[in-house]
């Protein structure tokens, strides 16, 4: 399965740019609030909503045993985008710490099983997690064999056929091509 499409690279670049942008509030304050369970109802709801997607991205970025700053930036950017900026860097940092603990305690397959149980019945959620994971795999410009294997495993765990996974990546590529055509028409 080819995840190194121009669209996935473009998504990766957008996530990196957003993830590198500092939060308006100091991270340590949000880390403390998150650890204490003192997020606003809106923030808590947003965290619950994006949690399976964010953990899927974490599992992808840790698949090769190395977690780069670029991968963390991409996850931060994705979470910010998915929550319309509601969750700050400090909250996202605590989320990543929690994912790391779960992975160490339960292992990758158990975490994937639990996430799949949560999102596999919602095809758009599963497909969104799949596309975001592909972007995270490219965040450090090096798709390791473990990451390639995991993207195939994600498709299987999330109930996405190989054909559908390829269609998702192809559709992303088609969307990119159409977007470039629109931009060219606007210039003329």
DAQUIDA-V117054 format. One record per residue. N is the residue number from 0. RES is the residue in one letter. PHI is phi in whole degrees, 0 to 359 (NA if undefined). D_FIRST is the distance of its C-alpha to the first C-alpha in whole Angstrom. Layout:
BEGIN
N,RES,PHI,D_FIRST ; N,RES,PHI,D_FIRST
END
This chain:
BEGIN
0,X,NA,0 ; 1,X,267,4 ; 2,X,262,6 ; 3,X,270,9 ; 4,X,267,11 ; 5,X,298,14 ; 6,X,292,15 ; 7,X,296,13 ; 8,X,297,15 ; 9,X,294,18 ; 10,X,299,18 ; 11,X,303,18 ; 12,X,298,21 ; 13,X,294,22 ; 14,X,295,22 ; 15,X,297,23 ; 16,X,297,26 ; 17,X,293,27 ; 18,X,289,27 ; 19,X,277,29 ; 20,X,290,32 ; 21,X,290,34 ; 22,X,289,35 ; 23,X,290,39 ; 24,X,247,40 ; 25,X,305,40 ; 26,X,301,37 ; 27,X,299,40 ; 28,X,295,42 ; 29,X,288,38 ; 30,X,297,37 ; 31,X,297,41 ; 32,X,297,41 ; 33,X,294,37 ; 34,X,297,39 ; 35,X,273,42 ; 36,X,69,40 ; 37,X,251,42 ; 38,X,284,40 ; 39,X,295,41 ; 40,X,304,40 ; 41,X,294,38 ; 42,X,294,36 ; 43,X,298,36 ; 44,X,295,34 ; 45,X,295,32 ; 46,X,298,31 ; 47,X,298,30 ; 48,X,293,28 ; 49,X,267,26 ; 50,X,307,26 ; 51,X,296,23 ; 52,X,292,21 ; 53,X,294,22 ; 54,X,292,22 ; 55,X,299,18 ; 56,X,296,18 ; 57,X,299,20 ; 58,X,299,18 ; 59,X,293,15 ; 60,X,291,18 ; 61,X,263,20 ; 62,X,300,17 ; 63,X,268,17 ; 64,X,83,21 ; 65,X,234,22 ; 66,X,241,23 ; 67,X,270,23 ; 68,X,299,26 ; 69,X,297,23 ; 70,X,294,21 ; 71,X,298,24 ; 72,X,300,25 ; 73,X,296,21 ; 74,X,295,22 ; 75,X,302,26 ; 76,X,298,25 ; 77,X,295,23 ; 78,X,296,25 ; 79,X,299,28 ; 80,X,296,26 ; 81,X,292,26 ; 82,X,250,29 ; 83,X,53,31 ; 84,X,78,32 ; 85,X,291,34 ; 86,X,266,32 ; 87,X,266,34 ; 88,X,305,32 ; 89,X,299,35 ; 90,X,296,33 ; 91,X,295,30 ; 92,X,299,31 ; 93,X,293,32 ; 94,X,303,29 ; 95,X,297,27 ; 96,X,299,30 ; 97,X,296,30 ; 98,X,297,26 ; 99,X,297,27 ; 100,X,296,30 ; 101,X,300,28 ; 102,X,299,25 ; 103,X,295,28 ; 104,X,282,30 ; 105,X,248,28 ; 106,X,88,24 ; 107,X,297,21 ; 108,X,297,20 ; 109,X,295,24 ; 110,X,296,23 ; 111,X,297,19 ; 112,X,299,21 ; 113,X,293,24 ; 114,X,296,22 ; 115,X,300,20 ; 116,X,300,24 ; 117,X,283,24 ; 118,X,245,22 ; 119,X,297,20 ; 120,X,281,23 ; 121,X,249,22 ; 122,X,306,19 ; 123,X,292,20 ; 124,X,295,20 ; 125,X,298,17 ; 126,X,292,15 ; 127,X,296,17 ; 128,X,298,16 ; 129,X,299,12 ; 130,X,295,12 ; 131,X,295,15 ; 132,X,298,13 ; 133,X,298,11 ; 134,X,295,14 ; 135,X,293,15 ; 136,X,302,13 ; 137,X,269,14 ; 138,X,303,17 ; 139,X,261,19 ; 140,X,61,17 ; 141,X,214,15 ; 142,X,273,12 ; 143,X,286,13 ; 144,X,305,12 ; 145,X,298,13 ; 146,X,290,11 ; 147,X,299,8 ; 148,X,297,9 ; 149,X,293,11 ; 150,X,297,8 ; 151,X,292,7 ; 152,X,295,11 ; 153,X,300,12 ; 154,X,303,10 ; 155,X,294,12 ; 156,X,298,15 ; 157,X,272,16 ; 158,X,75,16 ; 159,X,258,13 ; 160,X,293,11 ; 161,X,300,8 ; 162,X,298,10 ; 163,X,293,11 ; 164,X,300,8 ; 165,X,296,7 ; 166,X,298,11 ; 167,X,300,11 ; 168,X,294,9 ; 169,X,295,11 ; 170,X,297,14 ; 171,X,300,14 ; 172,X,295,14 ; 173,X,299,17 ; 174,X,300,19 ; 175,X,297,19 ; 176,X,299,20 ; 177,X,296,22 ; 178,X,297,24 ; 179,X,292,24 ; 180,X,296,26 ; 181,X,297,28 ; 182,X,295,29 ; 183,X,295,30 ; 184,X,293,32 ; 185,X,293,34 ; 186,X,288,35 ; 187,X,291,37
END
